[in-house]
Amino acid sequence: MLKLLLGPKRPPRAKPQVADADEVAIVKPDQSRFGPREVQIWGIWLTASDAALAYYRSTLSLHESQNAEKFRFPKLKRCYTLSRGGLRILLAHYLGCPPNVIRLINGPNGKPELRDSSPIRFNVSHSGQMALYAFTLGCELGIDVEELRELDDLESIALRFFSTGEVSELLSLNPEERGFAFFRCWTRKEAYVKAIGDGLAIPLNRFRVTLLPGAPARFVQIDGEMGTASDWTLQHLEPAPGYVGALAYQDSQRPTTIHPTVRADKLPEILHAR
Ligand SMILES: CC(C)(COP(=O)(O)OP(=O)(O)OC[C@H]1O[C@@H](n2cnc3c(N)ncnc32)[C@H](O)[C@@H]1OP(=O)(O)O)[C@@H](O)C(=O)NCCC(=O)NCCS
């Protein structure tokens, strides 16, 4: 969502819809790919050779290919193709089927999910040159990543979106510490709204997360019907230098495997070898 405030425009978000009619039903996931309650996190760099890009493109549904074509800038088209293709390649790994037969739908506020009843839950985020993915069985989760960068209006964004407690913690820091703290807070909040799937429908100032340097990632307080802070787990992520992220889910802490971030070209062969 920070991209909505700061970044280049994307094409309009697709309405809830089913995937292409020629896609076939998928098989059940290979549950042995997950340890008990395990969350697996994968990161890819959104750069690839022409051949790899063509392969990623070939994994997309007709609708996704049309979406890719709506991006005016080639770089954004490439990022979308690699990011969505990466999701399909990873889901194919867990489902044991070709990536292009996977049927995805968007929930009411745009959260992609598997159309067929499947215990696999996943979420995706992208920023800068990275796409970050989280997968688990039987527990909705949300992931967010941001490339660390200078923001001129960090304090005014915080005043607009953060809770009062978060704002006062942020402003208590030296200006040099504020940038990282801002992104720690932002990604933790985004991971939560993405886990629920409601996006902007949830006011970001209605719940509070930790942000101070050295403070473990956790929810301090959550208002409303989505459980209390202690029902939720929040995990800090630093998937590569210059990037910060967070993972959120409504469950006690799950074992988490964080795979090293790799170039998009390498992902298919790494998965093939597993
Ligand atoms: C979902 C949302 C938080 C994404 O934040 P972002 O920082 O722009 O983007 P990220 O890179 O972290 O995540 C984007 C990915 O999240 C996933 N996503 C999209 N909508 C989602 C949702 N509601 N919940 C969880 N994940 C979502 C998609 O995989 C998307 O990737 P794609 O665009 O390549 O398909 C933000 O766009 C949002 O709030 N959207 C909902 C819009 C909404 O609420 N509309 C109602 C009007 S108030």
The ligand as an SDF file (V2000), in Angstrom:
LIG
                    3D

 48 50  0  0  0  0  0  0  0  0999 V2000
   -3.2440   -5.6040   -0.3780 C   0  0  0  0  0  0  0  0  0  0  0  0
   -2.4040   -4.3790   -0.1700 C   0  0  0  0  0  0  0  0  0  0  0  0
   -2.2420   -4.2100    1.3250 C   0  0  0  0  0  0  0  0  0  0  0  0
   -1.1020   -4.6570   -0.9100 C   0  0  0  0  0  0  0  0  0  0  0  0
   -0.0690   -3.8000   -0.5070 O   0  0  0  0  0  0  0  0  0  0  0  0
    1.1690   -3.3180   -1.4160 P   0  0  0  0  0  0  0  0  0  0  0  0
    2.2220   -2.8840   -0.4620 O   0  0  0  0  0  0  0  0  0  0  0  0
    0.6780   -2.3670   -2.4420 O   0  0  0  0  0  0  0  0  0  0  0  0
    1.6720   -4.5290   -2.2220 O   0  0  0  0  0  0  0  0  0  0  0  0
    2.4790   -5.8170   -1.8430 P   0  0  0  0  0  0  0  0  0  0  0  0
    3.5650   -5.9210   -2.8260 O   0  0  0  0  0  0  0  0  0  0  0  0
    2.8530   -5.9300   -0.4040 O   0  0  0  0  0  0  0  0  0  0  0  0
    1.4050   -6.9580   -2.0950 O   0  0  0  0  0  0  0  0  0  0  0  0
    0.8380   -7.1100   -3.3440 C   0  0  0  0  0  0  0  0  0  0  0  0
    0.3560   -8.5320   -3.4390 C   0  0  0  0  0  0  0  0  0  0  0  0
   -0.4950   -8.8150   -2.3390 O   0  0  0  0  0  0  0  0  0  0  0  0
   -1.5120   -9.7130   -2.7790 C   0  0  0  0  0  0  0  0  0  0  0  0
   -2.7700   -9.0720   -2.4200 N   0  0  0  0  0  0  0  0  0  0  0  0
   -3.5720   -8.2800   -3.1630 C   0  0  0  0  0  0  0  0  0  0  0  0
   -4.6380   -7.9130   -2.4300 N   0  0  0  0  0  0  0  0  0  0  0  0
   -4.5080   -8.4870   -1.2270 C   0  0  0  0  0  0  0  0  0  0  0  0
   -5.2930   -8.4630   -0.0410 C   0  0  0  0  0  0  0  0  0  0  0  0
   -6.4540   -7.8010    0.0420 N   0  0  0  0  0  0  0  0  0  0  0  0
   -4.8530   -9.1550    1.0320 N   0  0  0  0  0  0  0  0  0  0  0  0
   -3.6950   -9.8250    0.9700 C   0  0  0  0  0  0  0  0  0  0  0  0
   -2.9000   -9.8940   -0.1260 N   0  0  0  0  0  0  0  0  0  0  0  0
   -3.3110   -9.2150   -1.2030 C   0  0  0  0  0  0  0  0  0  0  0  0
   -1.3380   -9.9240   -4.2570 C   0  0  0  0  0  0  0  0  0  0  0  0
   -0.6350  -11.1360   -4.4540 O   0  0  0  0  0  0  0  0  0  0  0  0
   -0.4630   -8.7520   -4.6620 C   0  0  0  0  0  0  0  0  0  0  0  0
    0.4000   -9.0780   -5.7230 O   0  0  0  0  0  0  0  0  0  0  0  0
   -0.0700   -8.8580   -7.2610 P   0  0  0  0  0  0  0  0  0  0  0  0
   -0.5370   -7.4320   -7.3250 O   0  0  0  0  0  0  0  0  0  0  0  0
    1.1590   -9.1030   -8.0340 O   0  0  0  0  0  0  0  0  0  0  0  0
   -1.1330   -9.8390   -7.4740 O   0  0  0  0  0  0  0  0  0  0  0  0
   -3.0410   -3.1000   -0.6990 C   0  0  0  0  0  0  0  0  0  0  0  0
   -2.9010   -2.9900   -2.0670 O   0  0  0  0  0  0  0  0  0  0  0  0
   -4.5020   -3.0460   -0.3850 C   0  0  0  0  0  0  0  0  0  0  0  0
   -4.8580   -2.6410    0.6870 O   0  0  0  0  0  0  0  0  0  0  0  0
   -5.3390   -3.4880   -1.3290 N   0  0  0  0  0  0  0  0  0  0  0  0
   -6.7350   -3.7120   -1.0760 C   0  0  0  0  0  0  0  0  0  0  0  0
   -7.5530   -2.6520   -1.7420 C   0  0  0  0  0  0  0  0  0  0  0  0
   -8.7420   -2.3610   -0.9100 C   0  0  0  0  0  0  0  0  0  0  0  0
   -8.8010   -2.5630    0.2830 O   0  0  0  0  0  0  0  0  0  0  0  0
   -9.7530   -1.8170   -1.5400 N   0  0  0  0  0  0  0  0  0  0  0  0
  -10.9400   -1.4510   -0.8660 C   0  0  0  0  0  0  0  0  0  0  0  0
  -11.1190    0.0280   -0.9410 C   0  0  0  0  0  0  0  0  0  0  0  0
  -10.8110    0.7830    0.5960 S   0  0  0  0  0  0  0  0  0  0  0  0
  1  2  1  0
  2  3  1  0
  2  4  1  0
  2 36  1  0
  4  5  1  0
  5  6  1  0
  6  7  2  0
  6  8  1  0
  6  9  1  0
  9 10  1  0
 10 11  2  0
 10 12  1  0
 10 13  1  0
 13 14  1  0
 14 15  1  0
 15 16  1  0
 15 30  1  0
 16 17  1  0
 17 18  1  0
 17 28  1  0
 18 19  1  0
 18 27  1  0
 19 20  2  0
 20 21  1  0
 21 22  1  0
 21 27  2  0
 22 23  1  0
 22 24  2  0
 24 25  1  0
 25 26  2  0
 26 27  1  0
 28 29  1  0
 28 30  1  0
 30 31  1  0
 31 32  1  0
 32 33  2  0
 32 34  1  0
 32 35  1  0
 36 37  1  0
 36 38  1  0
 38 39  2  0
 38 40  1  0
 40 41  1  0
 41 42  1  0
 42 43  1  0
 43 44  2  0
 43 45  1  0
 45 46  1  0
 46 47  1  0
 47 48  1  0
M  END
$$$$
